[in-house]
Amino acid sequence: MILVNTDYITGKELEMIGLVKGSTIQSKNIGRDITQGFKTLVGGELTAYTEMMNSARALATKRMVEEAEKLHADAVINIRYASAAVMQGAAEVMAYGTAVKFK
């Protein structure tokens, strides 16, 4: 499966199948939240949250690819990511794009 954030793939003629997406909602771990709260006092990267968001993006991408595979797509183009707080302490991460077949 080819994944790109452009609306084309060089050398390929594409047939659009449709929108595919994957998402996950992640919540903060109370233990991590306390230690990361202390980190805000001195500044710097909140690595526990960085790891959580990287994991969430990977899972959302995996779910998007699975949806594309069910449609027998060869690739997903125009991939985008979005995130939003859905409640205090929890965020949704979504990956979406256009599933295509090669002509």
C-alpha positions in Angstrom: 0.0 0.0 0.0 1.4 3.3 -1.1 0.7 6.3 1.3 1.3 9.9 0.2 0.2 13.3 1.2 0.1 14.5 -2.5 -2.9 14.3 -4.8 -0.9 12.2 -7.3 1.6 9.4 -7.6 4.3 10.0 -10.3 3.9 7.7 -13.2 0.5 6.3 -12.1 -2.9 6.9 -13.5 -5.4 6.8 -10.6 -9.0 5.9 -10.2 -10.6 7.4 -7.1 -12.4 4.9 -4.8 -13.4 7.2 -2.0 -12.6 8.6 1.4 -11.0 6.4 4.0 -10.2 7.2 7.6 -8.9 5.8 10.8 -9.1 7.2 14.3 -8.3 6.5 17.9 -9.0 8.3 21.2 -6.2 8.3 23.7 -6.4 9.3 27.4 -3.7 10.5 29.7 -2.2 8.1 32.2 -2.6 9.7 35.7 1.0 8.8 36.7 2.4 10.2 33.5 0.2 13.3 33.9 1.7 14.1 37.3 5.3 13.7 36.1 4.6 15.7 33.0 3.0 18.4 35.1 6.3 18.8 37.0 8.1 19.0 33.7 6.1 22.1 32.7 7.7 23.9 35.7 11.2 23.6 34.1 10.3 23.5 30.4 11.2 21.1 27.7 9.6 18.4 25.7 6.8 16.3 27.3 8.2 13.0 26.0 5.4 10.9 27.5 2.8 12.9 25.5 5.0 12.9 22.4 5.1 9.1 22.6 1.4 8.9 23.2 0.6 11.0 20.2 3.1 9.1 18.0 1.4 5.9 19.0 -2.1 7.4 18.3 -1.0 8.6 14.8 0.4 5.1 14.0 -2.8 3.4 15.1 -5.0 5.8 13.2 -2.9 5.3 10.1 -3.1 1.5 10.5 -6.9 1.7 10.7 -7.1 4.0 7.7 -5.0 1.5 5.7 -7.2 -1.4 6.8 -10.2 0.4 5.5 -8.5 1.1 2.2 -7.5 -2.6 1.9 -11.1 -3.6 2.4 -11.9 -1.5 -0.7 -9.0 -3.2 -2.6 -7.2 0.1 -3.0 -3.6 0.2 -4.2 -2.8 3.5 -2.5 -4.1 6.3 -0.3 -3.4 9.9 -1.5 -3.9 13.3 0.1 -3.4 11.9 3.6 -4.0 14.3 6.4 -4.0 14.1 10.2 -6.3 15.9 12.6 -6.5 15.9 16.4 -9.0 17.3 18.8 -9.8 17.2 22.5 -13.0 15.1 23.0 -13.1 15.5 26.8 -10.8 16.7 29.5 -7.7 14.4 29.4 -8.6 12.6 26.1 -7.8 13.4 22.5 -8.9 12.0 19.2 -6.4 11.5 16.4 -7.7 10.9 12.9 -5.9 10.0 9.7 -7.9 10.4 6.4 -7.2 10.4 2.7 -8.5 9.2 -0.7 -8.3 5.5 -1.6 -7.3 4.9 -5.2 -6.7 2.1 -7.6 -4.1 2.1 -10.4 -5.5 2.1 -13.9 
